[in-house]
């Protein structure tokens, strides 16, 4: 007996649905994707999709229990400067 696909919970969400799931705007989720600060995603035939498990795991990385806890490991949706490269030129020590 094959399962009725309409009764199965969604396994992958498109950007708009994933953003709604997270309580973010679709634009914010797109920025996270651009800057590499967001949840893991997949490209299926040119379409960006997010696994529900990946969205939940991403939110768990930002979990804290009080305001005195160190900040979670989620970064804001903005460009972050990479660490400066080690100098390897002619006069490196």
Secondary structure, 3 states (H helix, E strand, C coil): CCCCHHHCCCCEEEHHHHHHHHCCCHHHHHHHHHHCCCCCCEEECCEEEEEHHHHHHHHHCCCCCCCCCCCCCCCCCCCCCCCCCCCCCCCCC
